Amino acid sequence: MSGAQTGTRRVAAALPQGRVERRKEKTRQVLLQVALGLFFEKGIYWTKIEDITERADVGKGTFYQYFETKEALLRALLQQGLDLVLARTQDALRDLKPGPEAVSRMVLARLDFFLENPEYLLLFHQVRGLLQLKVEAVKELRQAYEAHFDRLGAILRAALNGRPPSPWKARDLALALSAFTSGLLVHHLLFDKGDFKHRREVIQAQLDRSLQALL
């Protein structure tokens, strides 16, 4: 063990437990946010652990204290993004009665989230490409998505007063809602970068028309 590592451990041991945990969580969040930015700039395939640690200004040893692999970091980042967009979706339904307006608000909430956070939009798009692979590392990513669709389906069921339109199931609509809001936006992100946010009303109208066809 190097002298620097020994010194770091001594400092950590001298700090109150709450401060140590806060510092650990801060470092973890720095790694996640740096990785999110790099995945947006370079893609998940071309970003290396060394790129993340260099930009975060930490050693590779520090990275491995928080994540065993780059895939583990990707899994944590995916979960964080899914939780954030789901929370935004659920918040949109506060004080609203079930019905078409509630579903429209869900569409708008997810649309706004991705317009404000294009890094997550592109991350989700890249991860969906990974899900086609038949490798063990993809298993946990798929599980995160499956759980997300189940939770989104439950929110949709409540927004539709517990009665999804036949023959659709709530989870089917969750998949459709996710595809509408992220798939179409990815197109504009990739091909209309300079006009991305200004096309909000056009994109929303396209999504609403598609949603009305389902409902």
N, C-alpha and C positions, 0 to 999 in steps of 0.2 A: 504494500500500500504506500502511495506517495505521501510526502509531507503535506501537500496541499489537501489531499483527501482526508488525512487525519485531522488537519486543522478545521476542515469543513464540518466533520462529524462532531468535533469538540464544541464548535459554535452552536450547531444544531441542538446538542445535548444541553447546552447552557440556556437555551431559549425556553420560555414557557410552552407547553404543549400546543395551546391554541395558536400561538404565533408560528410555530413550526408547521402546523397543518395549513395555515393560511399561506405561508410561503410556498409550501409544496403545491397547493392548488393554483397559486399564481403562476408558478413555473409550468405546471401542466397546461394551463390555459394559454400561456405564451406559445408553447409548442403547438398546440392545436390551431391557434390563430395564424401562426407563421405557416404551418402546413397548409391551411385553407387558402392562404394567399398564393402560395407556390403552386398548389394544385390548380388554381385558377389561371395562373400565368403559364405554367409549363405542362400541366396535366399530371394525373396520378401515376402514369407509367414512367415518365421521364424525371420526376422529382425523386432525388435520392435522400437518404437519411442525412448524409453530409450536407446537402443543401439546406435542410431544415435546421440542423444544429448550428451551421455557420450563420444563418440569418438570425436565429434566436440568441446567438452569442453564448452557447453552452457547449460543453463537450459531449462526445458520443456516449460516454458513460452516463451522463445525466439523462440523455434520451432513454436509455435502456432501463433506467430506474422507474420510468413511467410507462413505457410501452415496449413489449418484447420484440415487436417487429413493426415495419411500416404499415402492414396490414392491420395490426392491432390499433394503431393510431387512426387509420382510415375508418375502422369500425366505430371508434369512439366519436370521431368527427361526424360520421353519418348519423349516429344516434342523437348527437347534440342538435344537429340540423333538423332532424325529424321531430324531435321534441319541441323545438322552437316554432316550427311551422304549424304543428298540431295545436300548440297553446294559442297561437294567433287565430287559428280557425275557430277554436272553442270560444275565445273571448268575443268573437264577432256575433255570437248568438245570445249574448246577455240581453235580457229584457225584450227578447223577440219571441213572438208566438210561432209555433210550428207552421210551416207552409212554404210556398215558393220563394217568398222574400228571404226567409232564413237560409235557404239553399243558395240563393243569389249572394247573400252576404258572405257565405262560406267561400264561394268562388272569388269574390272581391278580396277577401282577407288573404287568401293564398296568393292571388295575383299580386297584391301589394307587397307581401313578404318577399316574393322572388324579385320584384322590381327593385326593392330596397337592398336585397342580398343576392346579387347575381352569382356570387361565389358559391353559395349553396345550390343554386339552380344548376350550375355547371357540374358541381360535385355529384349531385344526384344523377345527372345525365351520364357521367362517366361510370359511376357505380353500377347503374343499370346495364351498361355494357359488360361489366365484369360478371354479372349474374348469369351470363350465358355460358361461362366456363364451368367445366366439370372438375373443379379442384376443391380441396378441403377448405382452403382459406376463404372461399366464397360463402361457405355454409352460414357463418355468423352474420354476414352482410344480408343474406337472404332472410334470415330469421328476424333481423331488425326491420326489414321492409314488411314482412308478414305481420308482425305485431303492430306496425304502424297502420296498415290497412284495416286490421281488425278494430283498432281504436277509432280510426276515421269513420269506419262503417257504423260504429255505435253512435257517434256524433250525428251522422247523417240520418240514422234511424230516428233519433230524437227530433231532428229538424223536420222530418216528414211525419211527425206524430206517430212513429212506430209502424208506419205502413209504406214501405218502399213500393213504387209502382210495379205491378206484375208485368212480366215474369222476373223482374230484377230483384236481386237480394241486396241488402245494404252494403255488403262487401263489394259486390259488383259495381255499385254506384261509386264506392270509394275509389276503386281502381280507375273508373272513368273520370272522376273528378280530378284525380292526381294526373292522369294522362292529359286532360284538357289544359290544366293550369301550367304544368311544367313542360309538356311536349311542345305546345305552340310557342311558349315563351323562349324555349331553347332555340327555335328557328330564328326568332327575331334577334336573340342575343348573338347568334353566330353570323347572321347575314345582314342585319340592320343595326350594327353596334352604335352608330352615331345617332340613331333615331329611336333607341330602345325605349326610354321612358316616355317619349312624346307620343308613342303609339298606344298608350294605355287604354284610351277609350275604344280604339279600333279593336284591340285584342279582347277587351272585356265584352264587346258586342259579339264577337265571333264565339267566345266561350258561352255567352248566355244563349245564343241561338242553338248551339249544340246541346246545351243542357235542357232547353225547352223541348227539344226533340225526344229526349229521354223521359222527361217528366210529363 
